Amino acid sequence: MNVFGLLEAAAIVTILFSFITGFAIPHRNIELFTHFRLQYFVISILLMLLFAVLRDPVLAGALLLTALFNATFILPWYFNRATGSSGTLLKFVHANVRSSNSDYQRLLDFIADEDPDVIFLQEVTPDWHDGIRELSQKYPHGLSESRQGNFGIALYSKTPLRSVRHIDSPPLGHPTIIAVTTISGEQVTLISTHPAIPVGRDLYAARNEHLESVAALVRQTQGKIVLLGDFNASIWCAHYRQLEKSTGLRNTRKGFGILPSWPTFLPFAMIPIDHALVSSEIDVVAMKTGKRIGSDHLPLIVTLSF
């Protein structure tokens, strides 16, 4: 196959994958390709321009339609930012530190630079718990549920907490942290969770059941809610969209962009699977990804107004 043939094949694949994944079909094989909407958008534009130069009106036109279709999934995340700063401001950091990463100081330096009020960490092993023990001096409130493997979790907070606990979320017993605090005289519940990686039929089902259990927890919780975590699901996946719909929470990315967070070792293929969701009464002042900390995830940095 010559170069032109390869470009034609790339165009056809981009068109097919863009449209096939454009529907919220809850099937694990289709979901694998829903996460790359940003890549489909960029590639469809580049190929459209290329085939326009090559004077192939059929493929150029089809790619234009494909780019416009992808734009309906991408562009809304960059507009209609609902922000405010009239209340109490709290800065949150969420970071999947990667259990096999041992560069504890890199995380500590990042935390020192950002100086957040609340920190949620994922993949906290006993070694990680010991390696960042000094955080407890500045962040005396919280809970560390460290575990071997990839599903330990921890909360460090400057803000006093009325209560903090963890539950073992079904079906695999991965921990979810639930903390309750008072901000501006009102109850705020902070939740952080990390479902299974949906590789294979069983883990796909486990990830979905875990997300459904967290959605049920949110629906049963009174007051304002902040939900953070590595959901192992992007903003275009059917089960993520169902969680957002069933809880009424909104993603703090709204108005700030796609902000891909994983995997850092494949920059062009990065997708948004780390999330911070909030109740409608909470204003989002700032939202961004942080610098690399030796993990395969970028941290999220979110400033909220209560």
N, C-alpha and C positions, 0 to 999 in steps of 0.2 A: 504494500500500500504506500502511495506517495504522500508527500506532506499535505497536499490539498485534501486527499482522502482522509487523512488523520484529523484535519481540521473539521471536515464535514462530520466525521464520527463524533468528535467532541461536541459539535453544535447539537447534533441529534440527541446525544446523551443528556446534555444540559437542558434541552427543551423537555424531554421526557421526564427526567427526574424532578424538574421544577414543577410540572403540572401534577404528576402522580402524587407528590408529597404535599400538594397544596390543600389537601383535604384532611380533616382531623380523623384519620383512620387509625384506630387503636390496634395496630398489628406490629409485632416486634420487628419483622423484616422491613416493613415500610418505615418504621420509626428511625431505623439506623440512618436513613437518608434525609430525614426531616431537619436534622440539626444544622445542615450546611446551607441554609437559606441565604445567608450573606455571601457565601462563596458563589452560589448560583447567580445571584444578582450581579456581582462583579464580573464573573466569567461571561454571562450573557451580554453584558455591555461591550466587553472587549471583543468578543466574537462578532457581535453585530457590526461594530466599526470595521473590523477586518473584512467581513464579507461585503460590506458596502464599498470598501476600497477595491475589492476583487470583482465588484459589479455582479454579485449574485443576489438579485432582488428577492428571491424566494426565501433563502436562508436568512438574509438580512432582515426581512420583514418578520419572519417567524421569531427571530431572536429579539427584535424590538418588542413584540408582544410578550415574549418571555420576560424581558427585563422589566416591562411595565407590571406584569403579574407579580414578579418577585418584589418590586418596589412597594406593592400594597402590604407586604409583610415586614418590610424594612423601615421605610420612611416614617411611619407613625411613631416609632420609638424615639425619633429625634425632634418631635414637635409636641405642642400642648403640655409643656412642663408645668405641673401644678406645684408651686413652691411657696413657702412663706417662712418668716423668721420672727414672728411676734411672740412666740412662746419660749419655753426653756429648750435650749439646744443641747443635744447629746450626739456625740460622734461615736459610731460603731465601726469596728473592724471585724470582718469575717475572713478567716484564712484556713484553707486546707493545707496543712504543713507538709504532707506526705510522710507516711510512717517511716519510710526508709531514708529520709533526709536526716542528716545529723548536724546540719549547720544551724545550731540553736542560736548562736550569736547574731546571725543574719536576721532572724525573726526579731530578736530583742532590739537590735538597732532600728529596724523598721518601726517597731512599736514606739520606741523612744522618739523617733522623728515625727510620727503621726500624732502621738499623745492622745489616743482615743479615750473615751469614758468607759466604753464597754468592749470587751474582746471575746469573740467566740472562735474556738479552734476545733478543727476536725483532724482525724487520724492521729490522735494523741496517744502514744504508747507510754508505758512506764518510763522508758528512757527519755522521751520528750517531757514528761511530767517533771523529771529530775533536772533536765537540761535547762528548763525555763522557770525553775523554782523561784528565782528572784522577782518574777512578776508579782508575786503575792505581796511584796512589800508595798508597791504602789497601788495594787489592785487587791485589797484585802477581802473583798466579797466575791463569792462565786462557788464553783464546784468543778472538780476535775474527775471525770470518770474515764481514767486511762485504761486502755485494753491493748493486748497484743493484737497485731493485725491492723486493719485499716479503719476501724470504726470506733476508736476511742474519741472522746469529746470533752471540751473544757470551756468554762466560762470564767472570765476575770473581770471584775467591775470595781470602779471607783465609787459608783453609786450604790448606796446601801440597798439591800434586798430584803423584802418582807419574808420571802420564802424562796427556796431553791431546791429542786429535786431532779432526779432523772427517772424516766420510765424506760422499760425495754420494749421498744415498738415491735409489733408483729410484722411479719411472721418469724423473723430471724433473731429477734431480741437485740437489735442494734439500739444503742441508747439515744434517747431524745431528752434534752435538758429543758426544763420549764422553770422559769424564775418570775417572781412577781415583785414589782417595785411600785413606788408612788412618785409620780412626776407632776409638778404643778397641781398637787392636790388630788390627782386622779390615778386610778389603778392602771398599770401598764404590765402586760404579760409578755415576757421575752421567751421565745421558743427557738431552739436550734436542733437540727436533725440531719441525718446522713443515711439515706437509703442505699440498698445494694446496687452494685454496678449491673445493669440489665443485660448481661452477656448470657445467652442461652434462654430457653423457655422458662426454667424454674426461677432464675434470678430476675428475669423480666417480670414475672408474676409477683415475686417477692417485693421488688421495687414499687410496683403499682399498689400492692396491699399496704405497704409502709406509707406511701403518700396518702392513700385513702384514710388511714388511721390518723395521720396528722391533720388532715382536713376535718375529720370528725372532732378531734381535740379542739381545733380552732373554733368550730361552730358551737362547742359547749362552753367556751371561755367568755366571761363577761369583761367589758371594758376594752381599752385599746390594746392592740396586739402588734408585735414585731416578730416576724418569722424569718429566720436566716438559716441557710444551709447549702451544702453541696447536694442537690437533689438528684444528680445523675440523670437529668432530663433538661432539655433546652426549652426556651420560651415558645418554640413551635411544636413541641411534642403534645399529642392529644391528652396524655395523663397530666402533664403540667397545666395545660389550659383548663382541664376539668377541676384541678385543685383551686386555681384562681377563681373560676366561676362559682364553685360551691362554697367558698369561704368569703367572697366579697373583698378579699385583700387585693392590693395592687402592687405591681412590681416597681421598685424604686428606680429602675432603669428608665421609666417613662419620661421622655423629654431629654434624657441624657445620652441615649444611644444604645447600641447593641452590647457593647462592652464585653467581648468574649473573654473567658477566664481560663479555658483549658483546651488543649494541652500546650504548655509553653514550649515544648520541644518541637512542635510543628506549628509555627506562627501562622502560616497561611490557612491551616485547617482548624484554628481555634474556634470554639463555640461557647455560648453562654449557658453553663450548667450550674454555676454558683448564684444564689439568689438572696435578695432581701425584699420581703413583702411586708406591707404595713396596712393598717386600717385606714379607711378614707379620711378619718379625722386628723391623721398625722401628716404634717407637711414635710416634704422632702426638700431640704436646702441644698444638698450637694450629693453627688453619687459618682464614683469613679473606681477604676481598678488601680491597685497599688503596684509597686515595683516588685521584681522577682525576689523571692526569699529562699531559693533553692528547691522549691516544690515544683510539681508539674501544673499547679494552679497559681493564678494571680489572686492576691487578696482583693476583697471588696472593701471600700471605704465609703460609709454613708453617714451624712449628717442630717438629723431629723429635728423637727421643731414640734414640741408638745404644748 
